[in-house]
Amino acid sequence: MVQGDTEVQVRTTERSDGDFANQSPSEGLEGRRRALIDQEWCWLRQVHGNSVRRVHAPGEGAGSEGDGLVTDRPGVVLSVTTADCAPVVLVSNAGGLAVVHAGWPGLLAGIIERGVDELRRNALDRPGGGFVDDGAQGGRAVGGRAVG
């Protein structure tokens, strides 16, 4: 998918790709991540809330508590993991990207709205800022990367 001059790649995993859970990382987790997207990942200790963290560099905030990540920087991999929750990818036509972990407690707490607000706040700070919702992407893990 291309937004302006920025390409956004969205990847999902299946059970056969292995366990991407961050709660108890295994020795092979980093290898599985690198096999999917060979870069340092930004990931969260997800808590079913509405906290969205802004990141500016690959790997920044890795392991922080929250349920959403947003960036406007090319080359930053954002990740959420899910089991019975939904991974949601939001893309701004101004080059921003957000991913949120949307389980029912987070939905009730407004996690998607928080993700949209953070993405919109970022987009409005940039020339030609605007917002496009790309909808939900299914899978056990989702990684997004802005390239451009």
N, C-alpha and C positions, 0 to 999 in steps of 0.2 A: 504494500500500500504506500502511496506517495502523498505527502501533504506538503504543498509548496515545493521547496527545494530539498526536503528531507524525506528519506525513505524510512519507514517504520517496519520492522520485522517482528511478527508475533509467532511464537512457537509454543506448542503444547506438548505434553508428554502423556504416555499411556503407561499402564501398569508394567508392561514388558520393558520399558525404559529404566525401571528400577525406582527405588524410593528416593524422593527429593525432599522429604520432610526435614525441616530445620530444627525441630524440637530436640532431637537426639542425633546430630550428624554422625554418619558413619565414615569410616576411612575412605570409602569409595565415592562419597558425595561430590567432592570437588571434581573428580574425574568424570562423573556423570554430567555435571554442569558444563564442564569444558567440552564434552562431546556434543552437547546441544548448541552452545554458544561459547566459543573459545575466548572468553574475556572474564575479567573479575566481575562478579555479580553483586548487586545490591539486594539484600534480602532482609526479612523481618522475622522477629519472634511474634507471631500473630496472636492476638488476644481477643478477637471478636468484638472490637470496639470501633471507634471512628477517628482514630489518630492517623493523619497522613504526614509523612516525612518528605521534605524536599531534599533532593540530592544533586550534587554538582560534579561528582567525579566517580569513575568506576570504583565499586566496592565501598563507597562512602556510606557510613551508617550500618554496615553489614551486622546483623544480629540485634539491631535496635528493636524496641518494642513498638508495635503499631500494626495497622492493617492496610496501609496504602503508601505508595511511593510516587513521587512526581519529579520530573526533570525537564529541562529544556536544552540539555547538552547532548550533542551527538556522541555516540559510542558508549553511552551508559546503559547497562543491562539492568532492568528492573524485574523483580521476580516476586510472585506470590505462589503459595502452594495451597491446594484444596483437596478435600476428600468429598464431603457432601455439601460444601459451599461452592459458590461460583466465583471464578476469576473474571474480573471485568477490566477491559482495556479501554482507555479514553485517550483520544488523540486530538490535539489542537492543530488547526491549519497554520498556526504561527510557529510550529516546530516543537510543541510540548507533548509529553507523553506521561500518562499515569496508569498505574495498575492498582486495583484494590481487591482485597479478599472480602467477599460479600456473603457472610453467613447470616442467618436470621437475626442474631443479636446485633450484628453490625448494621444490617439493613434498618432495623428499628432505631439504632443510634445515629443513622444518617451517613454511613460511610461513603456511599456513592455521591451524595450531595457534597460531602467534604472534599472528595476527590475532584469533582467538577469545580468547586469553588477554588481549590488550590491551582488547578490547571488554568482556569479562567483568569485568576489573579496574575499568574505568570504570563498568559497570553496578552492581557491588556497592557502589560509593561513593554511589549515589543511592537515595533511598527507592523501595521497590517494585522494586528492581533484579532483572533476570532476563535471559534470553538466548533468542533465536530465530534459527535459521540459515535464511536465505532461499534458500540454494543458489547455484548458479553462473548467471551471465547471459552469453550469448554475444555476441560482437561485437568490432570492432577497437578500440574505446575505450568506456569506461564512465564515466559521471559520475553520482554520487549526491548528492542534496541533501536535508537534513532541513529541513522547513518546519514551524514551529509555535511 
